[in-house]
Amino acid sequence: MKAATTALSLALRAHENLDAVLTLTRLAEEELDHFRRVVEFLARRGLTLGQRPVDSYPAELRKATSRLPGALQNPLVDRLLVGALIEARSCERFKLLLDHWPKSAERELFDFYRELFGRRCASSSE
C-alpha cells in the first residue's frame, strides 16, 4: 500500500512529464494489486491487517539526501533513488525468504513470493 501511495505522490510531483506520470500510475496499479492479493491471503486465513508500524528507514534515507550539496538535490530524483534502495533491500529479503522456505510450508504463498521476486528482482539477481 505504501509503495502505491508513494508512486501516486510522485506522479503528482511529476505532473509536467506525462510519460513519468503514466509510468508511476502503472506502478501504483501493480502495487495495489499486490496489496489486494495480500489482503485476500489474510482474509482466507481469518486474519486482519493490524496496525502498520512506523517505518523510519525511508524517512532516514530521505533525510540523508537532504544533506547533499544544493546543486545535487532534486526532490523527485531523490525520492526515486530512495525508492530504488528500498526496492533493492526488498529483493534481498525475498531472495532470503525463498531460499529458506520450509518444504512443509504453504505452496500458494511461496508461489506468490516467488512471483513478486521475479517481477521485481529478476534483472538485479543475474
C-alpha positions in Angstrom: 0.0 0.0 0.0 2.8 2.4 0.9 4.5 1.7 -2.5 1.3 2.5 -4.3 0.7 5.8 -2.4 4.3 6.8 -2.9 4.0 6.2 -6.7 0.9 8.3 -6.9 2.5 11.0 -4.8 5.5 11.0 -7.2 3.1 11.1 -10.2 1.6 14.3 -8.8 5.1 15.8 -8.3 6.0 15.0 -11.9 2.8 16.4 -13.3 4.5 18.1 -16.2 6.1 14.9 -17.5 3.1 12.7 -18.7 5.4 9.8 -19.5 6.6 9.7 -15.9 3.0 10.1 -14.6 1.8 7.2 -16.7 4.8 5.0 -15.6 4.2 5.9 -12.0 0.4 5.3 -12.3 1.1 1.8 -13.7 3.5 1.1 -10.8 0.8 2.2 -8.4 -1.8 -0.1 -10.0 0.7 -3.0 -9.8 1.4 -2.3 -6.2 -2.3 -2.0 -5.3 -2.8 -5.4 -7.0 -0.1 -6.9 -4.8 -1.7 -5.3 -1.7 -5.2 -6.7 -2.7 -3.7 -10.1 -3.1 -2.1 -9.9 0.4 -5.4 -8.9 1.9 -7.1 -11.9 0.2 -4.5 -14.2 1.7 -5.2 -12.7 5.1 -9.0 -12.9 4.6 -8.8 -16.6 3.7 -7.0 -17.2 6.9 -9.3 -15.2 9.0 -6.6 -12.6 9.8 -6.6 -8.8 9.7 -4.0 -6.3 8.6 -3.4 -4.9 12.0 -1.8 -1.5 12.7 1.0 -0.6 10.3 4.2 0.1 12.3 6.1 3.3 11.7 9.0 2.7 9.4 11.8 5.2 9.9 14.0 3.7 7.2 12.6 5.6 4.3 12.5 8.9 6.3 16.1 8.4 7.3 17.1 7.8 3.7 15.2 10.9 2.6 16.9 12.9 5.3 20.3 11.8 4.1 19.5 13.1 0.6 18.7 16.5 2.1 22.3 16.7 3.3 23.6 16.6 -0.3 25.1 19.8 -1.7 22.3 22.0 -3.1 23.5 21.5 -6.7 23.0 17.8 -6.3 19.5 18.0 -4.8 16.5 17.1 -6.9 13.5 16.2 -4.8 11.9 13.9 -7.4 15.1 12.2 -8.3 16.0 11.8 -4.6 12.7 10.1 -3.9 13.1 7.8 -6.8 16.6 6.9 -5.7 15.3 6.2 -2.1 12.6 4.1 -3.6 15.2 2.1 -5.6 17.2 1.5 -2.5 14.2 0.2 -0.7 13.3 -2.0 -3.6 16.8 -3.4 -3.7 16.5 -4.3 0.0 13.1 -6.0 -0.7 14.8 -8.1 -3.3 17.4 -9.2 -0.8 14.7 -10.2 1.7 12.6 -12.0 -0.9 15.7 -14.0 -2.0 16.5 -15.0 1.6 12.9 -15.9 2.2 12.6 -18.1 -0.9 16.0 -19.7 -0.3 14.9 -20.8 3.2 11.3 -21.6 2.6 10.3 -24.7 4.6 9.2 -27.6 2.4 6.2 -28.1 4.6 5.0 -24.5 4.3 2.2 -23.4 2.1 3.0 -23.6 -1.6 0.5 -20.9 -2.7 2.2 -18.3 -0.5 5.7 -19.4 -1.7 4.5 -19.1 -5.4 3.2 -15.6 -4.6 6.5 -14.5 -3.1 8.4 -16.1 -6.0 6.2 -14.2 -8.4 6.9 -10.9 -6.6 10.7 -11.7 -6.5 10.6 -12.5 -10.3 8.8 -9.3 -11.2 10.9 -7.0 -9.0 14.3 -8.6 -8.9 14.9 -10.8 -11.9 17.2 -8.4 -13.7 19.1 -7.4 -10.5 19.8 -11.0 -9.4 21.6 -12.0 -12.6 
